[in-house]
Amino acid sequence: MTPYALTVDAGIRDLLDADHLLHRMAAELALPEETFGCTHLVRDDRPRVAVSLSLPSRPLPDTLRERLAGYGAVSPGLPDEVGRAVLYPGVSALTGTTTVAELLAGSAIARVTVLGTPEPPGPETRLVTRDHVRPQWQRDELVLAATPALGGTLVPFEAPDPTPCCADH
């Protein structure tokens, strides 16, 4: 990933709330578009979701650390190397339907995998983004997991509005 990172632990217990926090930080702090904002599951005696901010080629501004303190406990570096990216270069253009080639050319995502298949999708394969594309870091590259959908299309594995477990009980 990157050595230029800060982690914020705001005690959040939900991925959706962590996503909202990252979007709020990006807006309120006017973060540069090349900023990566990721969620990280913290599995200890108090399970929660921490968020990280990083830039690939230069340190985050010194003043940012002070400003981030208003959101929670700030620490240097990343909590792990498998963050789930919410903010990343090109994410704002990933709306509607796009092809795999367009997604790879226009964003920081390096690779798309399809669950249940050993081969990557073809470049012309259409991906219905549902305006919710959350790749994960794997071996220093952003990888989007997708699943087959109707009409030979793909959708990101993570749904924008997941049904809670046991919702009908």
C-alpha positions as CSV (number, residue, x, y, z in Angstrom):
1,M,0.0,0.0,0.0
2,T,1.8,3.1,1.1
3,P,4.1,4.3,4.0
4,Y,2.3,7.7,4.1
5,A,-0.8,6.8,6.2
6,L,-2.7,7.7,9.3
7,T,-5.3,5.6,11.0
8,V,-8.3,7.0,12.9
9,D,-10.2,4.9,15.4
10,A,-13.5,6.6,16.1
11,G,-15.0,3.5,17.9
12,I,-17.3,2.8,15.0
13,R,-18.9,-0.7,14.9
14,D,-20.5,-0.6,11.5
15,L,-18.9,-0.6,7.9
16,L,-21.6,1.8,6.6
17,D,-20.9,4.3,9.4
18,A,-17.2,4.0,8.6
19,D,-18.0,4.7,4.9
20,H,-19.9,7.8,6.0
21,L,-17.1,9.0,8.2
22,L,-14.6,8.7,5.3
23,H,-16.9,10.7,3.0
24,R,-17.4,13.3,5.7
25,M,-13.6,13.6,6.2
26,A,-13.0,13.9,2.5
27,A,-15.6,16.8,2.3
28,E,-14.7,18.6,5.5
29,L,-10.9,18.3,5.1
30,A,-10.8,18.9,1.3
31,L,-8.7,15.8,0.8
32,P,-6.8,15.5,-2.5
33,E,-8.4,13.2,-5.1
34,E,-5.4,10.8,-4.9
35,T,-6.2,10.1,-1.3
36,F,-7.0,6.5,-0.4
37,G,-9.5,6.1,2.4
38,C,-10.0,2.6,3.7
39,T,-11.9,0.7,6.4
40,H,-10.1,-1.9,8.6
41,L,-11.8,-4.4,10.8
42,V,-10.2,-4.3,14.3
43,R,-10.7,-7.7,16.0
44,D,-9.7,-7.4,19.6
45,D,-11.7,-7.3,22.9
46,R,-13.7,-4.4,21.5
47,P,-14.4,-5.2,17.8
48,R,-14.8,-2.1,15.6
49,V,-14.0,-0.5,12.3
50,A,-11.0,1.9,12.0
51,V,-10.4,4.1,9.0
52,S,-7.2,5.1,7.3
53,L,-6.1,7.8,5.0
54,S,-3.0,7.6,2.8
55,L,-1.3,9.1,-0.2
56,P,0.8,6.9,-2.5
57,S,3.7,9.2,-3.2
58,R,4.0,11.8,-0.5
59,P,3.2,12.3,3.1
60,L,-0.1,13.6,4.3
61,P,0.1,17.3,5.4
62,D,1.3,17.7,9.0
63,T,-1.8,19.7,9.8
64,L,-4.0,16.9,8.8
65,R,-3.1,14.8,11.9
66,E,-4.3,17.6,14.2
67,R,-7.5,18.0,12.3
68,L,-8.2,14.3,12.3
69,A,-8.0,14.2,16.1
70,G,-11.5,15.7,16.1
71,Y,-12.8,12.4,14.6
72,G,-11.1,9.9,17.0
73,A,-7.8,8.5,18.1
74,V,-5.1,9.1,15.5
75,S,-2.1,6.8,15.0
76,P,0.6,6.6,12.3
77,G,0.5,3.9,9.6
78,L,-2.1,1.3,8.7
79,P,-3.7,-1.2,11.1
80,D,-3.3,-3.9,8.4
81,E,-2.5,-4.3,4.7
82,V,-6.0,-5.5,3.6
83,G,-8.0,-2.4,3.8
84,R,-11.4,-2.0,2.0
85,A,-11.1,1.1,-0.1
86,V,-14.0,3.6,0.0
87,L,-12.0,6.6,-1.3
88,Y,-9.5,6.1,-4.1
89,P,-8.5,7.8,-7.4
90,G,-11.3,7.3,-9.9
91,V,-14.1,6.2,-7.5
92,S,-16.3,9.1,-8.3
93,A,-16.6,8.0,-12.0
94,L,-17.6,4.5,-11.1
95,T,-21.4,4.9,-11.4
96,G,-24.0,3.1,-13.5
97,T,-22.6,0.5,-15.9
98,T,-19.1,0.4,-17.1
99,T,-16.8,-2.2,-18.7
100,V,-14.0,-3.9,-16.9
101,A,-11.5,-2.2,-19.2
102,E,-13.0,1.3,-18.4
103,L,-13.0,0.5,-14.7
104,L,-9.3,-0.5,-14.7
105,A,-8.2,2.4,-17.0
106,G,-10.1,5.0,-15.0
107,S,-9.5,4.1,-11.4
108,A,-6.9,2.9,-9.0
109,I,-8.3,-0.7,-9.2
110,A,-5.7,-3.0,-10.7
111,R,-7.6,-6.2,-11.1
112,V,-11.1,-7.7,-11.1
113,T,-11.8,-11.2,-9.9
114,V,-15.1,-13.1,-10.3
115,L,-16.1,-15.3,-7.4
116,G,-16.3,-19.0,-8.5
117,T,-14.2,-18.6,-11.6
118,P,-10.4,-19.0,-12.0
119,E,-10.1,-16.6,-14.9
120,P,-10.4,-12.8,-14.9
121,P,-13.4,-11.3,-16.7
122,G,-12.8,-10.1,-20.3
123,P,-12.2,-6.4,-20.8
124,E,-15.6,-5.8,-22.5
125,T,-17.5,-7.5,-19.7
126,R,-20.1,-5.0,-18.3
127,L,-20.1,-4.2,-14.6
128,V,-23.2,-2.7,-13.0
129,T,-21.6,-0.7,-10.2
130,R,-24.7,0.1,-8.2
131,D,-22.7,3.2,-7.3
132,H,-20.9,1.2,-4.6
133,V,-17.5,-0.2,-5.6
134,R,-15.4,-1.3,-2.7
135,P,-12.2,-3.0,-3.7
136,Q,-9.7,-4.5,-1.2
137,W,-6.0,-4.3,-1.0
138,Q,-4.4,-7.6,-1.9
139,R,-0.6,-7.8,-2.2
140,D,-0.2,-4.1,-2.7
141,E,-2.9,-3.7,-5.4
142,L,-6.6,-2.9,-5.3
143,V,-8.7,-5.8,-6.3
144,L,-12.4,-5.8,-6.9
145,A,-14.3,-9.0,-6.2
146,A,-17.4,-9.3,-8.4
147,T,-20.2,-11.8,-8.9
148,P,-22.1,-12.8,-12.1
149,A,-25.4,-11.1,-12.6
150,L,-28.3,-11.1,-15.1
151,G,-27.5,-10.7,-18.8
152,G,-23.9,-11.7,-18.5
153,T,-23.0,-8.7,-16.4
154,L,-21.1,-8.5,-13.2
155,V,-21.8,-6.6,-10.0
156,P,-19.4,-5.8,-7.1
157,F,-19.5,-8.6,-4.5
158,E,-20.4,-6.1,-1.7
159,A,-24.0,-4.8,-2.0
160,P,-24.7,-1.2,-1.2
161,D,-27.6,-2.1,1.0
162,P,-27.0,-5.6,2.5
163,T,-29.8,-7.3,4.3
164,P,-28.8,-7.8,8.0
165,C,-28.4,-11.4,9.0
166,C,-31.6,-12.9,10.3
167,A,-33.6,-9.8,9.2
168,D,-36.8,-11.9,8.9
169,H,-36.7,-13.3,12.4
